[in-house]
């Protein structure tokens, strides 16, 4: 029998321990088949119950000829065709107010009563002109010449026109003749369209100079949205686009109003203005929204929902494919164009079953089990 010395035995023992440790690091560890699913190098297995609980949704990968041209940041602004800046023509002081901020008003609704010395002089002028007009009308052809008649008529019309410029309606002009002298100088301001009071400065006693705006009214049944696009973008492609406004999960159809040819000097962006029907008044001036432009493309694109994307352990973009019912594998893709809610990608095949719901759950399972999409 061969003699084995003590040193050889120690050496053998060390080798055994090293070999055992090597086995521990090289043998694959099988994930437990619990509610988190079974994961191995070939993918993730989920039972029917696990799929339902994790919200797994799958759609077929297809080519699309309708491409999203752009998704641009935008801001809701007032429709200038349905907005009124209520201003005064002469220095005035607020004596009474009849509306408040946010209140809905009708055309010709009284907003406020003001006082102005200039209006008092204009009312006196009209009263004198009206008296003279009544006199020459009665005496025409007898003691009044044709010239005096025409001058009387012209002065009366000029005095009435001045009052209209100050905000008088026809009823106010007629009543000017009946006013007590102490009421001269008081006049009313009226809304000229149906809408909502967006701004007002009708504090009692406040004085305004001529030309100042005292209120702003806008009808928000139809609003404008102003989108900003890169300055080198070809704006002609938007002329026949299908346009949508996206806000708070809602989609509003819009139509092109104006494609500007000037560049904002501060942001270096081109401005496009669209008009949106807003019957429920869900959009208000100052809101930030997204504008989506869609047009028919000449080349097919492979578009997928942004919600289908996740990132692998090494930071690459990936999606999950259902290779067979309940079996999911990660697949690396590349994003070629970003359209906001959708992206154009390469690396997928038409007909593959793309996971569009429950992606976070699958990605978490892959990450916990060191699932490698490269199969390194």
C-alpha positions in Angstrom: 0.0 0.0 0.0 1.2 3.5 -0.9 2.1 5.6 2.1 0.4 9.0 2.2 2.0 11.6 4.4 0.2 14.3 6.4 1.1 17.1 4.0 -0.6 15.3 1.1 -3.8 14.8 3.2 -4.0 18.5 4.0 -3.6 19.3 0.3 -6.4 16.9 -0.7 -8.7 18.5 1.9 -8.1 22.0 0.6 -8.8 20.8 -2.9 -12.1 19.2 -1.8 -13.2 22.4 -0.2 -12.3 24.5 -3.2 -14.1 22.1 -5.5 -17.2 22.2 -3.3 -17.3 26.0 -3.4 -16.9 26.0 -7.1 -19.9 23.8 -7.4 -22.0 26.2 -5.3 -21.2 29.1 -7.7 -21.7 27.2 -11.0 -24.9 25.2 -10.3 -28.0 27.1 -11.5 -30.4 28.3 -8.9 -34.0 27.5 -9.8 -36.6 30.2 -8.9 -39.4 29.0 -6.7 -42.7 28.6 -8.6 -44.8 30.9 -6.4 -47.0 33.9 -7.2 -44.0 35.6 -8.8 -43.7 33.1 -11.6 -40.9 30.8 -12.7 -37.8 32.3 -14.4 -34.9 30.6 -16.1 -32.6 31.5 -19.0 -35.3 30.8 -21.5 -37.8 33.3 -20.2 -40.6 33.7 -17.6 -43.4 31.3 -17.0 -46.7 32.5 -15.6 -49.8 30.6 -14.7 -53.2 31.9 -15.9 -53.9 33.3 -12.4 -50.5 35.1 -12.3 -51.2 36.6 -15.8 -54.5 38.0 -14.6 -53.1 39.3 -11.3 -50.2 41.1 -13.0 -52.4 42.7 -15.7 -50.6 41.1 -18.7 -51.9 42.3 -22.0 -50.7 41.2 -25.4 -51.1 42.7 -28.9 -49.8 41.6 -32.4 -47.0 43.5 -33.9 -48.1 45.0 -37.2 -46.8 47.6 -39.7 -48.6 50.9 -40.0 -48.8 53.4 -42.8 -50.3 56.1 -40.5 -47.3 57.7 -38.9 -47.2 60.3 -36.1 -45.4 63.2 -37.6 -44.8 65.0 -34.3 -45.9 65.3 -30.7 -45.2 68.9 -29.7 -45.6 70.8 -26.4 -48.4 73.4 -26.7 -50.4 75.9 -24.7 -54.1 76.7 -24.7 -54.7 80.4 -25.6 -57.8 82.5 -26.0 -59.6 82.5 -29.3 -59.1 86.1 -30.5 -62.3 85.9 -32.6 -64.3 85.2 -29.5 -62.5 87.4 -26.9 -63.3 90.9 -25.9 -61.1 93.4 -24.0 -63.5 95.8 -22.3 -61.8 99.2 -22.3 -62.9 102.7 -21.6 -62.4 105.7 -23.9 -62.1 108.5 -21.3 -60.9 108.8 -17.7 -63.5 107.2 -15.4 -64.3 106.0 -11.9 -66.1 102.8 -11.0 -69.4 103.6 -9.1 -71.2 100.2 -9.3 -70.3 96.7 -10.4 -72.6 93.9 -11.5 -70.3 90.9 -12.3 -67.4 89.0 -10.8 -64.4 87.0 -12.0 -65.4 83.7 -13.6 -69.0 84.7 -14.0 -70.7 83.8 -17.3 -72.3 86.8 -19.1 -74.5 87.4 -22.1 -74.0 89.9 -24.9 -75.3 93.4 -23.8 -75.3 92.4 -20.2 -74.4 95.3 -17.9 -71.0 95.0 -16.3 -70.5 98.2 -14.4 -71.6 101.8 -14.0 -68.8 104.4 -14.3 -68.6 108.2 -13.9 -66.7 110.5 -16.2 -66.6 114.3 -16.5 -65.9 113.9 -20.2 -69.0 111.8 -20.6 -71.0 114.5 -18.7 -69.9 117.0 -21.3 -70.8 114.7 -24.1 -74.2 114.1 -22.7 -74.8 117.8 -22.4 -73.7 118.3 -26.0 -76.1 115.6 -27.1 -79.0 117.1 -25.2 -78.4 120.5 -26.8 -78.1 118.9 -30.2 -81.3 117.0 -29.7 -83.2 120.1 -28.6 -81.9 122.0 -31.6 -82.8 119.1 -33.9 -86.4 119.1 -32.6 -86.7 122.8 -33.2 -85.4 122.8 -36.8 -87.5 119.8 -37.6 -90.7 121.6 -36.6 -89.7 124.9 -38.3 -88.3 123.4 -41.5 -89.6 125.2 -44.6 -90.9 128.1 -42.6 -88.3 130.0 -40.4 -85.4 127.5 -40.8 -83.2 127.3 -43.9 -82.1 124.1 -45.5 -78.6 124.7 -44.3 -79.6 125.2 -40.7 -81.7 122.0 -40.9 -78.7 120.0 -42.2 -76.4 121.5 -39.6 -78.8 120.5 -36.8 -79.1 117.0 -38.1 -75.3 116.6 -38.4 -74.6 117.9 -34.9 -77.2 115.6 -33.4 -75.6 112.6 -35.2 -72.1 113.6 -34.2 -73.1 114.0 -30.5 -74.8 110.5 -30.6 -71.7 109.0 -32.3 -69.5 110.4 -29.5 -71.7 108.7 -26.9 -71.6 105.4 -28.7 -67.8 105.7 -28.7 -68.0 106.0 -24.9 -70.0 102.7 -24.7 -73.6 104.0 -24.9 -76.1 101.7 -26.5 -79.1 103.2 -28.4 -81.4 102.9 -25.3 -78.8 104.9 -23.2 -78.6 107.6 -25.8 -82.4 108.1 -25.8 -82.5 108.1 -22.0 -79.8 110.8 -21.9 -82.4 113.4 -22.8 -84.5 112.3 -19.8 -81.7 112.2 -17.2 -81.7 114.5 -14.2 -78.8 116.9 -14.2 -77.2 115.1 -11.2 -77.1 111.8 -13.2 -75.1 113.3 -16.0 -71.6 111.7 -16.3 -72.8 108.2 -15.2 -72.8 105.6 -17.9 -72.9 101.8 -18.2 -70.4 99.4 -19.7 -71.8 96.3 -21.5 -70.5 92.9 -22.7 -70.3 92.6 -26.4 -70.4 88.8 -26.6 -71.4 85.7 -24.7 -68.6 84.4 -22.5 -66.8 84.2 -19.2 -65.2 87.0 -17.2 -61.5 86.0 -17.3 -60.1 89.2 -15.9 -61.7 92.2 -14.1 -60.6 95.3 -12.2 -63.9 96.6 -11.1 -63.1 97.6 -7.6 -65.5 100.3 -6.4 -63.9 103.8 -6.5 -61.1 102.7 -8.8 -60.0 105.3 -11.4 -58.9 104.5 -14.9 -57.3 106.5 -17.6 -58.7 106.6 -21.1 -57.9 103.4 -23.1 -57.3 101.1 -20.1 -58.8 97.6 -20.1 -61.1 97.0 -17.1 -62.2 93.4 -18.0 -61.6 90.5 -20.3 -64.4 88.3 -21.6 -63.8 85.1 -23.7 -66.2 82.5 -25.1 -64.3 79.2 -24.5 -66.7 77.1 -26.6 -63.8 77.2 -29.1 -60.2 77.8 -28.1 -56.8 78.1 -29.8 -53.8 75.9 -29.1 -50.3 77.1 -29.9 -47.8 74.4 -30.5 -44.0 74.8 -30.7 -41.9 72.8 -33.2 -38.2 72.8 -34.1 -37.2 75.8 -36.1 -35.9 73.7 -39.0 -39.1 71.6 -39.3 -40.9 71.7 -42.7 -44.3 73.2 -41.7 -45.9 72.2 -45.0 -46.3 68.6 -43.9 -48.8 69.7 -41.3 -51.3 71.2 -43.7 -53.1 67.9 -44.3 -52.4 66.3 -40.9 -54.9 64.9 -38.6 -54.4 66.9 -35.4 -55.3 66.0 -31.9 -54.9 67.8 -28.5 -53.9 65.5 -25.6 -54.6 66.5 -22.0 -55.4 64.5 -18.8 -56.1 61.3 -20.7 -58.6 63.2 -23.1 -58.2 63.6 -26.8 -59.7 66.6 -28.6 -59.8 66.8 -32.4 -58.4 70.1 -33.8 -57.9 71.7 -37.2 -55.0 73.8 -38.4 -55.6 77.6 -38.1 -52.2 79.0 -38.9 -48.7 77.8 -39.6 -46.4 80.7 -38.8 -43.4 81.6 -40.9 -41.6 83.4 -38.1 -39.4 82.0 -35.3 -39.8 82.8 -31.6 -36.5 84.7 -30.9 -36.5 83.4 -27.3 -37.2 79.7 -27.7 -36.0 79.4 -31.4 -39.1 77.4 -32.2 -41.7 77.7 -35.0 -45.3 78.3 -33.9 -48.4 76.4 -35.2 -51.8 77.5 -34.1 -54.8 75.1 -34.2 -58.5 75.6 -33.2 -60.3 73.2 -30.9 -64.0 72.8 -30.2 -64.4 72.9 -26.4 -68.1 72.6 -25.7 -67.6 71.3 -22.1 -65.0 74.0 -21.3 -62.4 71.4 -20.3 -59.6 73.4 -21.8 -58.7 76.9 -20.5 -56.2 79.5 -21.5 -52.8 78.9 -19.9 -53.1 75.1 -19.8 -50.1 73.1 -21.1 -51.1 70.3 -23.4 -49.6 68.1 -26.2 -50.4 68.4 -29.9 -50.2 65.3 -32.0 -49.9 65.6 -35.8 -50.7 62.4 -37.8 -50.4 62.1 -41.6 -50.4 59.2 -44.0 -46.9 57.9 -44.6 -45.4 56.6 -47.8 -43.3 53.9 -46.0 -44.6 51.4 -43.5 -43.4 51.8 -39.9 -43.3 49.5 -37.0 -44.9 51.6 -34.2 -45.4 50.3 -30.7 -46.8 51.9 -27.5 -44.2 53.5 -25.2 -45.8 51.5 -22.4 -44.4 48.3 -23.9 -40.8 49.5 -23.3 -38.5 48.7 -20.4 -34.8 48.8 -19.8 -32.6 45.8 -19.3 -29.9 45.5 -16.6 -27.3 47.0 -18.9 -29.6 49.9 -19.8 -30.7 48.9 -23.3 -34.3 49.2 -24.5 -36.2 45.9 -24.4 -39.7 44.6 -24.8 -41.3 41.3 -23.8 -42.6 38.8 -26.3 -45.1 36.0 -25.5 -43.4 33.1 -27.3 -46.3 30.8 -26.3 -49.2 31.1 -23.9 -47.9 32.0 -20.5 -44.2 32.1 -21.6 -42.5 35.4 -22.0 -39.0 36.3 -23.2 -37.2 39.7 -23.3 -36.1 41.0 -26.6 -33.7 43.9 -27.2 -34.9 46.6 -29.6 -33.7 50.0 -30.9 -35.8 53.1 -31.0 -35.4 54.9 -34.4 -38.0 57.7 -33.9 -39.7 59.0 -30.8 -43.3 60.2 -31.3 -44.3 60.7 -27.7 -46.9 58.0 -26.9 -45.6 55.9 -29.7 -42.1 55.0 -30.9 -40.8 53.5 -34.1 -38.5 50.5 -33.4 -36.3 47.9 -35.1 -35.6 44.4 -33.8 -39.2 43.1 -33.8 -41.0 40.9 -36.4 -44.4 41.4 -37.7 -46.8 38.9 -36.1 -44.9 38.6 -32.8 -47.1 38.9 -29.7 -45.9 42.0 -27.9 -46.6 42.5 -24.2 -48.3 46.0 -23.8 -49.6 45.6 -20.2 -47.9 44.2 -17.1 -44.5 45.1 -18.4 -43.3 46.4 -15.1 -44.2 43.1 -13.4 -42.2 41.1 -16.0 -39.3 43.4 -15.9 -39.2 43.1 -12.1 -39.2 39.3 -12.2 -36.4 39.3 -14.8 -34.3 41.7 -12.7 -34.8 39.7 -9.5 -33.7 36.5 -11.1 -30.7 38.1 -13.0 -32.5 37.3 -16.2 -30.2 38.3 -19.1 -31.8 39.2 -22.4 -28.5 38.6 -24.2 -28.4 35.0 -22.9 -24.7 35.6 -22.1 
